[in-house]
Amino acid sequence: MSAREDRLSDVRMIVAHAIGLTHADMADEVDLLTTFAADWRGIGAAISRIEKKYRVNIPMDEVGESPTILSIYRATAHHANWPE
């Protein structure tokens, strides 16, 4: 696995745990709010865990109105200065 794949998998697992799913159930580009009936509290908890782990600050507006695993990963990558 590449570093990008490892980090994306880690973000997926953190989000899945926060909203009560397994990471295997989650596709990267689907709206977490409508597809998985997640709420902003769970998504906020996941983002807080990601911020703490990677020592970044992710503004909620950067994950979008319809947050996905990929949008959360991209916001994290941007603030952590990970290469795309």
C-alpha positions in Angstrom: 0.0 0.0 0.0 1.1 3.5 -0.7 1.2 6.2 2.0 -1.9 7.8 0.5 -3.8 4.5 0.6 -2.7 3.9 4.2 -3.8 7.4 5.2 -7.1 7.1 3.3 -7.8 3.8 5.0 -7.0 5.3 8.4 -9.4 8.2 7.8 -12.1 5.7 6.6 -11.6 3.7 9.8 -11.8 6.7 12.1 -15.0 8.0 10.4 -16.6 4.5 10.4 -15.9 4.0 14.1 -17.3 7.5 14.9 -20.6 6.9 13.0 -21.0 3.2 14.1 -20.1 1.3 10.9 -17.3 -0.9 9.8 -14.8 0.6 7.4 -15.6 -2.2 4.9 -19.2 -0.9 4.6 -18.0 2.6 3.5 -17.4 3.8 -0.1 -15.1 6.9 -0.3 -17.3 9.1 -2.4 -20.8 8.7 -1.0 -22.6 11.3 1.2 -22.2 10.1 4.8 -25.3 12.0 6.0 -27.7 10.5 3.5 -26.2 7.1 2.6 -25.2 6.0 6.1 -27.7 8.2 8.1 -24.7 9.7 9.9 -25.2 13.0 11.8 -22.9 16.0 12.1 -22.1 15.1 15.7 -20.5 11.8 14.6 -18.8 13.4 11.7 -17.5 16.1 14.0 -16.2 13.5 16.4 -14.3 11.8 13.6 -12.8 15.0 12.4 -11.7 15.8 16.0 -10.0 12.5 16.2 -8.3 13.0 12.8 -7.2 16.5 13.9 -5.7 15.2 17.1 -4.0 12.3 15.4 -2.5 14.3 12.5 -2.1 17.6 14.4 -4.1 19.6 12.0 -7.1 22.0 12.2 -9.8 21.2 9.7 -12.5 23.8 9.2 -15.9 22.1 8.9 -16.8 24.0 5.7 -13.9 22.3 4.0 -15.5 18.9 4.2 -18.6 20.2 2.4 -22.3 20.2 3.0 -22.4 16.5 1.9 -19.3 15.1 3.6 -17.6 12.0 2.2 -14.6 10.0 3.3 -12.8 11.5 0.3 -13.7 15.1 1.2 -12.5 14.6 4.8 -9.3 13.0 3.6 -8.6 15.8 1.1 -9.2 18.4 3.9 -6.8 16.5 6.1 -4.2 16.1 3.4 -4.4 19.8 2.6 -3.7 20.9 6.2 -1.2 18.2 6.9 0.7 19.1 3.6 0.5 15.5 2.3 1.4 15.1 -1.4 -1.6 14.2 -3.5 
